[in-house]
Amino acid sequence: MTEDAPASRPSRRPTLVVGAGFLGARVAARQAADAAHPVLATTRSGHWSGPSDPPPGVTLQRLNIIEDSDDVIQRTVSEVGAAVICVATGGHQDREQLYIAGARRVVASLNGNECRRVVYVSSTSALADRDGPVDELATAWPTSARGRVQREAEQAVQQAAQAHGIPCLVLRLGGLYGPGRGIGRIYRQRRPDAMPGDGWQATNLIHVEDAATAVLAALAAPSEVEGIVHVCDDDHRPRRALYERAALCRGRPPPRWEQPQPVNQAPRGKIVENNKLKRLLGVQLAFPCHVVELD
Ligand SMILES: NC(=O)c1ccc[n+]([C@@H]2O[C@H](COP(=O)([O-])OP(=O)(O)OC[C@H]3O[C@@H](n4cnc5c(N)ncnc54)[C@H](OP(=O)(O)O)[C@@H]3O)[C@@H](O)[C@H]2O)c1
């Protein structure tokens, strides 16, 4: 943002991206470049996760939404015109503290008069386990502790945003893959002995660039668009088929499984539908089928 830009114009207030990691860094860069919009990106460490420095238009700041005081969070976020929250624990932080309490603190610190949109990045783990298609109307809660925390976080963010009168969209993402997090790694990291089970489970994945497109579409959505949107590939081929393709791409033999492939049986597990993503947010997937990235 230039110094003489009129700060009172909401459209020129920076977009906040809390958690500029694998996904968030792309969202920040594309919001700054494609939408020519200033971005305030934060990470816990204060380091940019991309290959170089933050691109033009992106200001990077350190922010810890668990440990920093309410004052620090308030000072950081109170001037923004829209907010994206896409933090992840990295495996060593308390899930409830980060996803529920931390996200709620951020939204509670936003300025309801200036902030026109909250986008909370959640996970398909917030959905109950079931076999077959599942859309955004599904109400059942997951049984896993991990999934229940995500579901509670969604509600906490929605309630905090509503209390401030800020439109809120929750994006439930499938497993993220893309450059630097290739599906091919799954094959490379497999054990030398047979894989457990039969691998006949539906996959729910999303390429990181398509996930970023979904976040940008959510940011640009009219204020009356609220609720939950699933962000998943069209492709739900079972894990077994995915591993086989990854192996093929590497010129390796397909992995062995402990159990044979079921005959005439649909894959087990949920198939997370993405119709609303296309219909409501107008997102066209660049990678509707899984791409076997080799890195
Ligand atoms: N990865 C998946 O397969 C997957 C699947 C479904 C949904 N999602 C969701 O997608 C989003 C992005 O995931 P990702 O893989 O891009 O995550 P990531 O690469 O691990 O990045 C996480 C970001 O959160 C920041 N962060 C962590 N703890 C924080 C704290 N206490 N306070 C403030 N910032 C903190 C990190 O900063 P530092 O790097 O400095 O620690 C980093 O910028 C998350 O909301 C995640 O739940 C991911």
The ligand as a MOL file (V3000), in Angstrom:
LIG
                    3D

  0  0  0     0  0            999 V3000
M  V30 BEGIN CTAB
M  V30 COUNTS 48 52 0 0 0
M  V30 BEGIN ATOM
M  V30 1 N -1.7860 -29.7650 4.4140 0
M  V30 2 C -2.9030 -30.4190 4.1150 0
M  V30 3 O -2.9020 -31.5070 3.5290 0
M  V30 4 C -4.2260 -29.8020 4.4980 0
M  V30 5 C -5.4040 -30.5530 4.3390 0
M  V30 6 C -6.6210 -29.9630 4.6430 0
M  V30 7 C -6.6570 -28.6580 5.1370 0
M  V30 8 N -5.4860 -27.9710 5.3190 0 CHG=1
M  V30 9 C -5.5480 -26.6090 5.8440 0
M  V30 10 O -4.9060 -25.7430 4.9290 0
M  V30 11 C -4.3070 -24.6640 5.6180 0
M  V30 12 C -2.9010 -24.4710 5.1400 0
M  V30 13 O -2.1320 -25.6330 5.3410 0
M  V30 14 P -0.6000 -25.6320 4.9070 0
M  V30 15 O -0.2410 -27.0320 4.5950 0
M  V30 16 O -0.3680 -24.5460 3.9230 0 CHG=-1
M  V30 17 O 0.1130 -25.2290 6.2970 0
M  V30 18 P 1.6570 -24.9330 6.5430 0
M  V30 19 O 2.4420 -24.9600 5.2760 0
M  V30 20 O 2.0930 -25.8190 7.6580 0
M  V30 21 O 1.6330 -23.4150 7.0500 0
M  V30 22 C 1.0490 -23.1030 8.2800 0
M  V30 23 C 1.2180 -21.6290 8.5610 0
M  V30 24 O 0.6640 -21.3600 9.8530 0
M  V30 25 C 1.6080 -20.5970 10.6120 0
M  V30 26 N 1.4100 -20.8480 12.0160 0
M  V30 27 C 1.6030 -22.0080 12.6830 0
M  V30 28 N 1.3720 -21.8290 13.9970 0
M  V30 29 C 1.0070 -20.5460 14.1660 0
M  V30 30 C 0.6840 -19.7640 15.2940 0
M  V30 31 N 0.6930 -20.2820 16.5530 0
M  V30 32 N 0.3740 -18.4590 15.1240 0
M  V30 33 C 0.3710 -17.9250 13.8650 0
M  V30 34 N 0.7000 -18.5990 12.7480 0
M  V30 35 C 1.0170 -19.9170 12.9050 0
M  V30 36 C 2.9480 -21.0970 10.1080 0
M  V30 37 O 4.0260 -20.2060 10.4420 0
M  V30 38 P 5.5310 -20.8210 10.5750 0
M  V30 39 O 5.8230 -21.4810 9.2640 0
M  V30 40 O 6.3930 -19.6430 10.8390 0
M  V30 41 O 5.4810 -21.8060 11.7210 0
M  V30 42 C 2.6900 -21.1790 8.6140 0
M  V30 43 O 2.8110 -19.9070 8.0350 0
M  V30 44 C -4.4540 -24.9660 7.1070 0
M  V30 45 O -5.5470 -24.2480 7.5890 0
M  V30 46 C -4.7600 -26.4350 7.1440 0
M  V30 47 O -5.5540 -26.7760 8.2520 0
M  V30 48 C -4.2810 -28.5060 5.0010 0
M  V30 END ATOM
M  V30 BEGIN BOND
M  V30 1 1 1 2
M  V30 2 2 2 3
M  V30 3 1 2 4
M  V30 4 1 4 5
M  V30 5 2 4 48
M  V30 6 2 5 6
M  V30 7 1 6 7
M  V30 8 2 7 8
M  V30 9 1 8 9
M  V30 10 1 8 48
M  V30 11 1 9 10
M  V30 12 1 9 46
M  V30 13 1 10 11
M  V30 14 1 11 12
M  V30 15 1 11 44
M  V30 16 1 12 13
M  V30 17 1 13 14
M  V30 18 2 14 15
M  V30 19 1 14 16
M  V30 20 1 14 17
M  V30 21 1 17 18
M  V30 22 2 18 19
M  V30 23 1 18 20
M  V30 24 1 18 21
M  V30 25 1 21 22
M  V30 26 1 22 23
M  V30 27 1 23 24
M  V30 28 1 23 42
M  V30 29 1 24 25
M  V30 30 1 25 26
M  V30 31 1 25 36
M  V30 32 1 26 27
M  V30 33 1 26 35
M  V30 34 2 27 28
M  V30 35 1 28 29
M  V30 36 1 29 30
M  V30 37 2 29 35
M  V30 38 1 30 31
M  V30 39 2 30 32
M  V30 40 1 32 33
M  V30 41 2 33 34
M  V30 42 1 34 35
M  V30 43 1 36 37
M  V30 44 1 36 42
M  V30 45 1 37 38
M  V30 46 2 38 39
M  V30 47 1 38 40
M  V30 48 1 38 41
M  V30 49 1 42 43
M  V30 50 1 44 45
M  V30 51 1 44 46
M  V30 52 1 46 47
M  V30 END BOND
M  V30 END CTAB
M  END
